[in-house]
Amino acid sequence: MNKLLSGVIASLLFSCTSTWAQPVELRMSWWGGNSRHQATLKALDAFEKAHPDIKVKPEYTGWDGHLSRLTTQMASGTEPDVMQTNWPWLIIFSKNGEGYYDLDKLKAELDLSQYQAQDLQSTTIKGKLNGLPISVNAPVFYYNDVTWQKAGLAYPKTWDDFFAAGKVFQQKLGNSYYPYAMVDQDVILLLNAWMMQTHHKPMFNSDGTFAWNDAQWEEAFSFVKRLSDDHVLPSPKTLSSYGKGNLYEMKPWINGEWGGLFTWNITIRMFANNMTSPAKLVLGDYVMQPGTEESGVYFKTAQMLSVAKSTKHPKEAAILVNYLLNDPQSVEALGLERGIPLNKAAEAQLMEKGVIDPQDPVIAGLRQAQALHTTVVATPYIEDLQVIDRFTSAREKLEQGQTPAQVAADFRQQVERIVRRVNR
């Protein structure tokens, strides 16, 4: 009888031990190219070796279709436990801050000391930390050194220099030469910087309402009109004549007729690679209004790691997020696949290893922006595709002869309607 009882007890203990020994399984999703996939898989392999009680099922895709897939998952509560997410998606999935797990509740598993307060603020909605930011971008000024040497000009430091360059390019180099070329998203950010320096007001308040009054809106679109009138950058009509491709693939950029950019530091590698030798892409000063400390430089969290609101394993998900962003093995494996890390320890490690080169224009551009004073808070409204489309239309109307006041009134009305729909 005692032997039988002992056998039963042993069997029960073995059963319990087997149950306890089952590792927690997490799902993790991200998008990207093959190099990012392989780097992330390498980091996950290291994580599982360091945490044998946690297994991670990877779910990765290219960029195309990733948002639609995630939208379906979020709507049905079947999203992965850990997700690489895009900062502008916060307004889609987490308007009230409750679309993702609040990471402030997982501080015991997360080293938040490696981030600046402003970086965490960018991913905080209504007091809830919706994700840990991976990297950050900022638009800055870059130049084709050969083209500007031909024009005989120094890179602009002030807005007077900026606008004066247009006529010099036209007179010295010809009508097809412009000191800058920009897509409309870049033009909106340029306008926002100028208005911040001039009036210390951004285009959008945090709730999506406009901050500028009637007179300021007229001034804003007068600035936009002047960009074409003063031959600073190609008009919408001129730009559209080259098709819908990327600026860096267009002939005027490749042959140096478009002499400069105001664009995200993280994107300029593609522009630099499509220049005709011996031209190089070099960083210029951030154009400023004399007498102001406010630069209006706009920082945007490039990506973040979020934990699903519906996860059954929040603690383990936080351990994974912390490992990916903080652990030296993961930092080495991921490198710069998701940009320059905002995590201070990760950045220091990559600097020491020579992965981050301070002379690289991508790095130098971000460092320049980070050294400037700014009170701009990133907003998804300024990058909303519908808003950008309305801005393109507004520039076309200016080109057709409508006044800045007329264009401003129409733009405001249409965008206010867009924002109301987004905020429903």
C-alpha positions in Angstrom: 0.0 0.0 0.0 2.8 2.4 0.9 4.6 1.5 -2.3 1.4 2.3 -4.3 0.9 5.6 -2.5 4.5 6.5 -3.1 4.2 5.8 -6.8 1.1 7.9 -7.0 2.8 10.8 -5.3 5.9 10.5 -7.5 3.7 10.4 -10.5 1.8 13.6 -9.4 5.1 15.3 -8.6 6.5 14.4 -12.0 3.3 15.7 -13.7 3.5 19.0 -11.8 7.2 19.4 -12.6 6.5 18.8 -16.3 3.8 21.4 -16.3 5.9 23.9 -14.4 8.8 23.3 -16.8 6.8 24.3 -19.9 8.3 27.5 -21.2 6.2 30.6 -21.8 5.7 31.2 -25.5 5.6 34.7 -26.9 4.8 35.9 -30.4 6.8 38.9 -31.8 6.2 40.7 -35.0 8.2 43.2 -37.1 8.6 44.4 -40.6 11.8 45.1 -42.6 14.2 43.7 -45.1 16.2 40.5 -45.0 19.1 42.0 -43.1 16.8 43.2 -40.3 15.1 39.8 -40.2 18.4 38.0 -39.8 19.7 40.4 -37.2 16.5 40.1 -35.2 16.4 36.4 -35.4 20.0 36.3 -34.1 19.0 38.5 -31.2 16.0 36.3 -30.4 18.2 33.2 -30.5 20.5 34.8 -27.9 17.5 35.8 -25.8 16.2 32.2 -25.7 19.6 30.9 -24.6 19.7 33.5 -21.8 16.0 32.8 -20.9 15.3 29.1 -21.6 11.9 29.5 -19.8 10.7 31.8 -22.6 10.3 30.9 -26.2 9.7 33.4 -29.0 7.7 32.8 -32.2 8.9 35.3 -34.8 6.3 36.8 -37.2 8.1 39.1 -39.7 7.1 40.6 -43.1 8.1 43.3 -45.5 6.6 46.8 -45.1 3.9 46.3 -47.6 0.8 44.8 -46.0 2.2 44.9 -42.5 -0.2 47.6 -41.3 -3.3 46.0 -42.7 -2.3 42.7 -41.2 -1.7 44.3 -37.8 -5.0 46.2 -38.0 -6.9 43.0 -38.4 -5.0 41.4 -35.5 -5.6 44.4 -33.2 -9.3 44.5 -34.0 -9.7 40.8 -33.1 -7.4 40.8 -30.1 -5.0 38.4 -31.7 -2.0 40.7 -32.1 1.5 39.4 -31.1 2.7 39.8 -27.5 5.5 42.1 -28.6 5.3 44.3 -31.7 7.6 46.6 -33.6 5.3 49.5 -34.2 5.4 52.7 -36.1 5.0 55.9 -34.1 2.2 57.5 -36.3 0.1 54.4 -35.7 -0.5 55.5 -32.1 -3.4 57.6 -33.3 -4.9 54.6 -35.1 -4.6 52.0 -32.4 -4.3 54.0 -29.1 -6.1 57.3 -29.2 -6.9 57.1 -25.5 -3.6 55.5 -24.6 -5.2 52.1 -23.9 -4.5 50.3 -27.2 -1.2 48.8 -25.9 -0.1 47.6 -22.5 1.0 50.4 -20.2 4.8 49.8 -19.8 4.9 52.0 -16.7 3.3 49.0 -15.0 6.2 46.8 -16.0 9.1 49.0 -14.6 10.5 46.1 -12.6 11.4 44.4 -15.9 12.4 47.4 -17.9 15.4 49.7 -17.6 13.8 53.0 -18.4 16.9 55.0 -17.1 18.6 54.6 -20.5 16.0 57.0 -22.1 15.6 60.8 -21.9 12.2 62.0 -20.5 11.3 63.6 -23.9 11.9 60.3 -25.7 9.5 58.4 -23.4 7.0 61.3 -23.6 6.8 60.8 -27.4 5.3 57.3 -26.9 3.1 58.2 -23.9 -0.6 58.8 -24.6 -2.7 60.2 -21.8 -0.2 59.1 -19.1 0.3 55.6 -20.5 3.6 54.5 -21.9 2.6 52.7 -25.1 6.0 51.6 -26.2 9.8 52.0 -25.8 11.3 54.2 -28.6 14.0 52.5 -30.6 15.4 55.4 -32.6 14.6 58.9 -33.6 14.8 61.0 -36.8 15.0 64.7 -37.5 14.9 66.7 -40.8 18.0 68.8 -41.4 19.7 70.5 -44.3 22.1 68.7 -46.7 23.9 69.9 -49.8 25.6 68.8 -53.0 29.0 70.4 -52.4 29.9 70.6 -56.1 26.7 72.4 -57.2 26.9 75.0 -54.4 30.6 75.6 -55.3 29.4 76.3 -58.9 26.9 78.8 -57.6 29.6 80.5 -55.6 27.5 80.4 -52.4 28.1 79.4 -48.8 25.5 77.2 -47.3 22.7 79.3 -45.8 22.6 80.1 -42.1 19.6 82.5 -42.1 16.3 82.5 -44.0 17.5 85.6 -45.9 20.4 83.5 -47.2 18.0 80.6 -47.9 15.7 82.7 -50.1 18.5 84.7 -51.8 20.1 81.4 -53.0 17.2 80.8 -55.4 17.8 83.8 -57.7 21.6 83.2 -57.6 21.1 79.6 -58.8 18.7 80.7 -61.5 21.0 83.5 -62.8 24.3 81.7 -62.5 23.4 78.2 -63.3 20.2 78.4 -65.3 16.4 77.9 -64.8 16.7 74.1 -64.2 18.9 74.6 -61.2 17.4 75.0 -57.7 19.1 75.2 -54.3 16.7 72.7 -52.9 14.2 70.0 -53.8 11.6 68.7 -51.3 8.5 66.5 -51.3 5.5 68.1 -49.7 6.0 66.3 -46.3 9.4 68.0 -46.1 7.9 71.4 -47.1 5.3 71.1 -44.3 8.1 70.4 -41.8 10.1 73.3 -43.2 7.1 75.6 -42.8 6.5 74.4 -39.3 10.2 75.1 -38.3 10.0 78.7 -39.8 6.7 79.4 -38.0 8.1 78.0 -34.7 11.1 80.3 -35.0 8.9 83.3 -36.0 5.9 82.9 -33.7 6.8 80.0 -31.3 3.7 78.1 -32.4 3.5 74.8 -34.2 0.9 74.1 -36.9 -1.0 71.6 -34.7 -1.8 71.5 -31.0 -1.5 68.1 -29.4 -5.3 67.4 -29.9 -5.1 68.1 -33.6 -6.5 71.6 -33.5 -4.7 74.4 -35.3 -2.5 76.8 -33.3 -2.1 79.6 -35.9 -4.6 82.5 -36.2 -5.9 83.9 -39.5 -3.0 86.3 -40.0 -0.5 83.6 -39.2 -2.0 81.2 -41.6 -1.8 83.8 -44.4 1.8 84.4 -43.5 2.4 80.7 -43.6 1.1 80.3 -47.1 2.9 83.4 -48.2 6.1 81.6 -47.1 5.1 78.6 -49.1 4.3 80.6 -52.2 7.7 82.4 -51.9 9.5 79.0 -52.2 8.3 78.8 -55.8 8.3 82.5 -56.6 11.9 82.9 -55.5 13.1 79.8 -57.3 14.1 78.1 -54.1 12.7 74.8 -55.0 10.8 73.3 -57.9 7.1 74.1 -58.0 4.6 71.3 -57.7 4.0 71.4 -61.5 7.7 71.2 -62.2 8.3 68.4 -59.7 5.3 66.4 -61.1 6.8 66.6 -64.6 9.4 64.1 -63.4 6.8 61.5 -62.4 5.9 60.0 -59.1 9.2 58.3 -58.3 11.6 59.1 -55.4 13.5 62.4 -55.5 16.8 60.6 -55.3 16.0 58.6 -58.4 15.2 61.7 -60.5 17.7 63.0 -63.1 18.0 66.5 -61.7 19.1 65.1 -58.4 21.5 62.7 -59.9 23.2 65.3 -62.2 23.3 68.0 -59.5 20.6 70.4 -60.7 18.8 70.2 -57.4 21.4 71.3 -54.9 20.1 70.6 -51.5 17.6 68.9 -49.2 15.7 69.4 -46.0 14.8 65.9 -45.1 15.0 63.2 -42.4 18.6 62.4 -41.5 17.9 58.7 -41.7 16.9 58.8 -45.4 19.8 60.6 -46.9 21.9 57.5 -47.6 19.8 56.9 -50.7 20.4 60.5 -51.9 24.1 60.3 -51.3 24.3 57.0 -53.2 22.7 58.6 -56.3 25.0 61.5 -56.8 27.4 61.9 -59.7 31.1 61.8 -58.7 32.9 63.8 -57.5 29.9 65.4 -55.7 29.4 64.6 -52.1 26.4 65.1 -49.8 27.4 67.3 -46.9 25.6 68.6 -43.8 24.9 72.4 -43.6 23.9 74.6 -40.7 20.3 74.5 -39.5 18.7 77.6 -41.0 17.6 80.0 -38.3 15.9 83.4 -37.7 18.5 85.8 -36.2 17.8 86.5 -32.5 15.8 83.3 -31.6 16.9 80.3 -29.7 13.8 78.2 -30.8 14.9 76.1 -33.8 11.6 74.4 -34.4 13.5 71.2 -35.2 11.1 68.3 -35.3 12.0 65.0 -33.8 10.0 61.9 -34.6 10.3 58.5 -33.0 11.1 56.2 -35.9 9.8 53.0 -34.4 9.0 51.5 -31.0 8.6 48.2 -29.3 5.1 47.7 -27.7 3.5 45.0 -25.7 0.0 43.8 -26.6 -2.9 44.9 -24.3 -4.2 41.4 -24.6 -1.0 39.5 -23.7 -1.3 36.8 -21.1 2.4 37.1 -20.3 3.1 40.9 -19.7 6.1 40.2 -17.4 7.8 37.9 -19.9 7.0 40.3 -22.8 8.7 43.1 -20.9 11.7 40.9 -20.3 12.0 40.4 -24.0 11.6 44.1 -24.8 14.2 45.0 -22.2 16.7 42.3 -23.6 16.3 43.5 -27.2 17.0 47.1 -26.3 19.5 46.8 -23.4 21.4 43.5 -23.5 24.9 43.8 -25.1 24.5 40.6 -27.2 21.2 41.9 -28.6 22.6 45.4 -29.2 25.5 43.9 -31.1 23.3 41.6 -33.2 20.8 44.4 -34.1 23.4 47.1 -34.8 21.8 49.9 -36.8 19.1 47.9 -38.4 16.5 50.1 -36.7 18.5 53.3 -36.7 20.7 54.9 -34.1 19.6 53.6 -30.7 17.9 56.1 -28.3 19.0 53.7 -25.5 22.1 55.4 -24.1 23.9 52.2 -23.2 23.2 50.7 -26.6 24.4 53.8 -28.3 27.6 53.9 -26.2 28.3 50.3 -27.0 28.0 50.8 -30.8 30.1 54.0 -30.6 32.9 52.1 -28.8 32.7 49.3 -31.4 33.0 51.8 -34.2 29.5 50.9 -35.6 28.4 54.5 -35.2 30.7 56.9 -37.1 30.3 60.5 -36.0 31.5 61.7 -39.4 28.7 59.9 -41.2 26.2 62.5 -42.4 23.4 60.5 -41.1 24.9 60.6 -37.6 26.2 64.1 -37.8 22.7 65.4 -38.9 21.0 63.8 -35.9 23.7 65.1 -33.6 23.3 68.6 -35.0 19.5 68.5 -34.4 19.9 67.2 -30.9 22.2 70.1 -30.0 19.5 72.6 -31.0 16.8 74.0 -28.7 13.3 73.1 -29.6 9.9 73.0 -28.0 8.2 71.2 -30.8 6.3 68.1 -29.8 5.8 65.5 -32.5 2.2 65.0 -33.7 0.9 62.3 -36.1 -1.4 64.9 -37.7 1.4 66.7 -39.5 2.4 63.4 -41.2 -1.2 62.2 -42.0 -1.3 61.2 -45.7 -4.7 63.0 -46.1 -3.2 66.2 -44.6 -0.2 66.0 -46.9 -2.5 65.5 -49.9 -4.5 68.6 -49.0 -1.2 70.5 -48.6 -0.1 69.4 -52.1 -3.4 70.7 -53.4 -2.9 74.0 -51.6 0.5 74.5 -53.2 -1.1 73.8 -56.6 -3.8 76.5 -56.0 -1.1 79.0 -55.1 0.6 78.2 -58.4 -2.7 78.8 -60.2 -3.1 82.3 -58.8 -5.2 81.9 -55.6 -4.1 84.2 -52.7 -2.4 82.8 -49.6 -5.5 83.9 -47.6 -7.8 82.0 -49.9 -5.7 78.9 -49.9 -5.2 79.0 -46.1 -9.0 79.2 -45.5 -9.7 76.2 -47.8 -6.8 74.2 -46.4 -7.9 74.8 -42.8 -11.5 73.8 -43.4 -10.5 70.6 -45.2 -7.9 69.5 -42.6 -10.2 70.2 -39.7 -12.7 67.8 -41.3 -9.9 65.2 -41.7 -8.9 65.6 -38.0 -12.4 65.2 -36.8 -12.8 61.9 -38.7 -9.4 60.7 -37.3 -10.4 61.6 -33.7 -13.8 59.9 -33.8 
